[in-house]
């Protein structure tokens, strides 16, 4: 995911290849991890996200298990 995000960023804002670190950085890994979490949340919790965006509260599902 980090490589994909780097590629997309490069398409939007080309930089000189030598200015780009050859390996994925910690910051890029963190951004990609957060992006994955957000994608999963949108897929599995759309109603809860909608309520949170609207500033409303919701009841936790008692069937959610650890």
C-alpha positions as a Markdown table, in Angstrom:
| # | Residue | x | y | z |
|---|---|---|---|---|
| 1 | Unk | 0.0 | 0.0 | 0.0 |
| 2 | Unk | 2.9 | 2.4 | 0.8 |
| 3 | Unk | 4.4 | 1.9 | -2.6 |
| 4 | Unk | 1.0 | 2.5 | -4.3 |
| 5 | Unk | 0.5 | 5.7 | -2.3 |
| 6 | Unk | 4.1 | 6.8 | -3.3 |
| 7 | Unk | 3.3 | 6.1 | -6.9 |
| 8 | Unk | 0.1 | 8.1 | -6.8 |
| 9 | Unk | 1.8 | 11.0 | -5.1 |
| 10 | Unk | 4.5 | 10.9 | -7.8 |
| 11 | Unk | 1.9 | 11.1 | -10.5 |
| 12 | Unk | 0.3 | 14.1 | -8.8 |
| 13 | Unk | 3.6 | 15.9 | -8.0 |
| 14 | Unk | 6.6 | 14.5 | -9.9 |
| 15 | Unk | 9.9 | 14.8 | -8.2 |
| 16 | Unk | 13.4 | 14.1 | -9.2 |
| 17 | Unk | 13.9 | 10.3 | -8.5 |
| 18 | Unk | 17.2 | 11.0 | -6.7 |
| 19 | Unk | 15.3 | 13.2 | -4.2 |
| 20 | Unk | 13.0 | 10.3 | -3.2 |
| 21 | Unk | 14.4 | 7.9 | -0.6 |
| 22 | Unk | 14.9 | 4.4 | -2.2 |
| 23 | Unk | 13.1 | 2.6 | 0.6 |
| 24 | Unk | 9.6 | 3.3 | 2.1 |
| 25 | Unk | 9.9 | 5.6 | 5.1 |
| 26 | Unk | 8.3 | 5.2 | 8.5 |
| 27 | Unk | 6.0 | 8.1 | 7.8 |
| 28 | Unk | 4.9 | 6.5 | 4.5 |
| 29 | Unk | 4.2 | 3.2 | 6.3 |
| 30 | Unk | 2.2 | 5.1 | 8.9 |
| 31 | Unk | 0.1 | 6.9 | 6.3 |
| 32 | Unk | -0.6 | 3.7 | 4.4 |
| 33 | Unk | -1.6 | 1.9 | 7.6 |
| 34 | Unk | -4.1 | 4.6 | 8.5 |
| 35 | Unk | -5.4 | 4.5 | 4.9 |
| 36 | Unk | -6.0 | 0.8 | 5.2 |
| 37 | Unk | -7.8 | 1.2 | 8.5 |
| 38 | Unk | -10.0 | 3.9 | 7.0 |
| 39 | Unk | -10.9 | 1.8 | 4.0 |
| 40 | Unk | -11.9 | -1.1 | 6.3 |
| 41 | Unk | -13.9 | 1.2 | 8.6 |
| 42 | Unk | -15.8 | 2.6 | 5.6 |
| 43 | Unk | -16.6 | -1.0 | 4.4 |
| 44 | Unk | -17.7 | -2.5 | 7.7 |
| 45 | Unk | -19.0 | 0.5 | 9.7 |
| 46 | Unk | -20.6 | 2.9 | 7.3 |
| 47 | Unk | -23.6 | 3.6 | 9.6 |
| 48 | Unk | -21.4 | 4.3 | 12.6 |
| 49 | Unk | -19.1 | 6.6 | 10.6 |
| 50 | Unk | -22.2 | 8.5 | 9.3 |
| 51 | Unk | -23.4 | 9.1 | 12.8 |
| 52 | Unk | -20.0 | 10.3 | 14.0 |
| 53 | Unk | -19.7 | 12.7 | 11.0 |
| 54 | Unk | -23.1 | 14.1 | 12.0 |
| 55 | Unk | -22.0 | 14.5 | 15.6 |
| 56 | Unk | -24.4 | 11.9 | 16.8 |
| 57 | Unk | -23.8 | 9.1 | 19.3 |
| 58 | Unk | -24.5 | 5.5 | 18.7 |
| 59 | Unk | -25.0 | 2.4 | 20.9 |
| 60 | Unk | -22.2 | -0.1 | 20.7 |
| 61 | Unk | -23.3 | -3.4 | 19.4 |
| 62 | Unk | -23.5 | -5.9 | 22.3 |
| 63 | Unk | -22.6 | -8.7 | 19.8 |
| 64 | Unk | -19.2 | -7.3 | 19.1 |
| 65 | Unk | -16.6 | -9.6 | 20.6 |
| 66 | Unk | -13.0 | -9.1 | 21.5 |
